[in-house]
């Protein structure tokens, strides 16, 4: 798995921690109006680290948005997501190695008080 496929890793890890929450890459689920909470994630950036010898690593920023009708539920889910990725290192599926993962500063939002958004951005340093 190349660095560009880190979304597969994120999806698999979120499903382990939150099996009853709809987890979606890039787009909201079709039933977004009928569920209490769901997650939408996307890659913000992928920057290869080049040297004279080629690519030696990648710096990837992923955004994970937790959407919830109840503020406290969204905060609880966001904490589980944070615990899932922050400071995580290691090799996964024998194809991607994460050397470092840090939470970046991000705000929380609301869509007119109907949906509360806990937005988390993680910076992954990978092979």
N, C-alpha and C positions, 0 to 999 in steps of 0.2 A: 504494500500500500504506500503510495507516494504521499507527500505532505498535502497535496491538493485534495486528497481523500480523507482528511481529518474529520470531515462531517460524518463519515460512517462510524468512526470511533466515538464521536460525541453522541450520536444517536444510540449506539449500543450501550454506552455508559449510563445515559439518562433513562433508558428503558429498564436497566437493572434497578435503579434507585426509585423510579417513579412509574411503575408498570401500569397504573390506572389513569395516567395523564396522557392526553393526546400530544405527541411530540412530532413537530413538523419542520422540515427544512424550508426556509425562505418564505413560504406562503402560509397564511392562516388556514385552518381546516375548514371544509365546507360547512360544517355544523357549528362554527364558532359562536353563533347566536344562541345555541341551545345548551352549550356546555358551560360549567362554572369556571373551569380553569384549563389552560392549554399552554404549550410552549412553542415558540417559533425561534429557530436559530439560523444564523447565516455567517458566512465568512466575510469579514470586513477587509482584511488584507492578507496577502501571502507574499513575503519578501525573501527571496533566496539570498544566502550569504555566500558571495563569490570570492574565490581566491584564484591565484594563478593555476592551482591544481583542479579547479572546477568548483562545484557547489559543495560546501562543507556543512550546511545546515539551512534551516528555514525559520523565519519569524512569522508566526501566524496569529492574527487576531480574530477571534470568533465572538460574536454577540449572541447571547441567549436571552430572549425576552419571555418573561413569565407573565401571562395575561390571566387576570382573575377578577371575578365579579366582587369578591370580598377581599379587602385590603390585607387582613391578617392571614388569610389563606395564601395569598401571593407572597407575603413575606416568609411564611413557613416553607413554601416550595423553593423560594430563592435561596434560603439557607441550606436546604438539601443539595441544590445545584452547586452552590459555592463549596460545600463540603466534598462534593463529588470530584471537583477539578482543581481547586486551589492547592498549589504546591505539589501536585501529582507528578511523579516521574516514573520512568520504567518503559519496558518494551511491551507492546500489545500486539497480539495476533502474529508475532514474529515478523512484523512488517513495518511498524512505526515505533520509533523511540522518542519519548518525550523527555527532554533534559530538564525542562523547567516550565512551570505554569503559574502565572501570577494574575491576580484580579486587578483590573485597571479601574480608575475612578469613573463612576457613572452615576447619573441622577435617576430618581424614580419619577414616574409620570402617571397621568390619568387622562382618559378620553372622556371629558365632561362628567366625571364621576360614575360612568357606567362600567368601565373596565379600568382596573388598576394595573399598571405595567411596572414590573421590577426588571430593570435592564441590567444585565451583567456582561461585562466584556473581559475575556481571558486572553492573555498573550501566551502562546505556546512556542517554545523553542524546540524544534524537532530535527531529526536526521533528514 
